[in-house]
């Protein structure tokens, strides 16, 4: 039995997401130098994903 085409995720994962997971936001802030060890994980600043 085949899977309905609306349930396939292969093309959906390749697109740019607007919302990042918390660990992705922390990694991005670390890379930008805006987050250091010991900072709170809750209440992170807003970030836009890299293009």
Buried (B, 14 or more C-beta within 10 A) or exposed (E): EEEEEEEEEEEEEEEEEEEBEEEEBBBBBEEEEEBEEEEEEEEBEEBEEEE
